Amino acid sequence: MHDMPLGAPAPCEALTLSARLERDEGLLALILNMFPGWKVELRTVKVGRVREDRRAEVWWWAKRREAPTKALRMAGVMPYWFARPTGDDLLTALTNQLKILHDHRG
């Protein structure tokens, strides 16, 4: 049995992390291509509730490049940055935003 450095991921965890990063990069490229009217970023968010807890997660953030009109905001278009915990969740949210924009275009 080989000794692993303390805190190092097990080989299967590292492979899973690598596969996830590759998938996330592909999904980010897809989202940026499908939704050019939106700024999309991945940001690290602190999830610990106390100062000493340094746990963090990567969340997916989006904001419309053009500020929505009052009518679009009333219809449900998000006027500010909003976040979702996964790329799939953000893709769903952006698809919903696109539907609102389509349904309320002038």
C-alpha positions as CSV (number, residue, x, y, z in Angstrom):
1,M,0.0,0.0,0.0
2,H,1.4,3.4,-1.0
3,D,1.4,6.3,1.5
4,M,-0.6,9.3,0.3
5,P,0.1,12.8,1.5
6,L,-2.2,14.0,4.2
7,G,-5.2,15.7,2.7
8,A,-4.5,14.5,-0.9
9,P,-7.5,13.1,-2.7
10,A,-7.6,9.4,-3.4
11,P,-6.8,8.5,-7.0
12,C,-10.5,8.0,-7.8
13,E,-11.4,11.4,-6.3
14,A,-8.7,13.1,-8.3
15,L,-10.1,11.5,-11.5
16,T,-13.6,12.5,-10.6
17,L,-12.4,16.1,-9.9
18,S,-10.5,16.2,-13.2
19,A,-13.6,14.9,-15.1
20,R,-15.8,17.4,-13.4
21,L,-13.4,20.3,-14.3
22,E,-13.4,19.2,-17.9
23,R,-17.1,18.9,-18.0
24,D,-17.5,22.3,-16.3
25,E,-15.2,23.9,-18.9
26,G,-17.3,22.4,-21.7
27,L,-20.5,23.5,-20.1
28,L,-19.2,27.0,-19.6
29,A,-18.2,27.3,-23.3
30,L,-21.7,26.0,-24.3
31,I,-23.5,28.5,-22.0
32,L,-21.4,31.4,-23.2
33,N,-22.1,30.4,-26.8
34,M,-25.9,29.9,-26.2
35,F,-26.4,33.1,-24.2
36,P,-24.2,35.8,-25.6
37,G,-26.3,38.5,-23.9
38,W,-25.2,37.3,-20.5
39,K,-22.0,37.6,-18.5
40,V,-21.3,34.2,-17.0
41,E,-18.6,33.5,-14.3
42,L,-17.6,30.8,-11.9
43,R,-16.8,32.2,-8.5
44,T,-15.6,30.7,-5.3
45,V,-18.1,31.2,-2.5
46,K,-17.4,30.7,1.2
47,V,-19.8,28.2,2.7
48,G,-18.6,28.1,6.3
49,R,-20.8,30.0,8.8
50,V,-18.0,30.9,11.2
51,R,-14.8,32.8,10.5
52,E,-12.6,29.8,11.2
53,D,-14.5,27.6,8.7
54,R,-12.7,28.2,5.4
55,R,-14.8,25.8,3.3
56,A,-15.7,27.1,-0.2
57,E,-17.6,26.0,-3.2
58,V,-17.6,27.1,-6.8
59,W,-20.9,28.6,-7.9
60,W,-22.1,29.7,-11.3
61,W,-23.1,33.3,-11.7
62,A,-24.8,35.2,-14.5
63,K,-26.0,38.8,-15.2
64,R,-27.7,40.2,-18.3
65,R,-25.3,42.4,-20.3
66,E,-28.1,44.9,-21.0
67,A,-30.1,46.2,-18.1
68,P,-33.7,44.9,-18.4
69,T,-36.6,47.4,-18.7
70,K,-39.0,47.9,-15.9
71,A,-41.6,45.8,-17.8
72,L,-39.0,42.9,-18.2
73,R,-38.1,43.1,-14.5
74,M,-41.8,42.9,-13.6
75,A,-42.1,39.9,-15.9
76,G,-39.3,38.2,-14.0
77,V,-36.0,39.0,-15.8
78,M,-33.2,39.2,-13.3
79,P,-31.7,42.7,-13.1
80,Y,-28.6,41.7,-11.1
81,W,-26.1,38.9,-10.8
82,F,-27.7,35.7,-9.7
83,A,-26.0,32.4,-8.8
84,R,-26.7,28.7,-9.0
85,P,-24.7,25.9,-7.4
86,T,-24.1,24.0,-10.7
87,G,-23.7,24.7,-14.4
88,D,-26.8,22.6,-15.1
89,D,-28.8,24.7,-12.6
90,L,-27.6,27.9,-14.2
91,L,-28.4,26.6,-17.7
92,T,-31.9,25.9,-16.6
93,A,-32.2,29.4,-15.0
94,L,-30.9,31.1,-18.2
95,T,-33.3,29.1,-20.3
96,N,-36.1,30.3,-18.2
97,Q,-34.8,33.9,-18.5
98,L,-34.7,33.5,-22.3
99,K,-38.3,32.3,-22.3
100,I,-39.4,35.4,-20.4
101,L,-37.5,37.6,-22.8
102,H,-39.0,35.8,-25.8
103,D,-42.5,36.0,-24.4
104,H,-42.2,39.7,-23.6
105,R,-40.3,41.0,-26.6
106,G,-41.7,44.2,-27.9
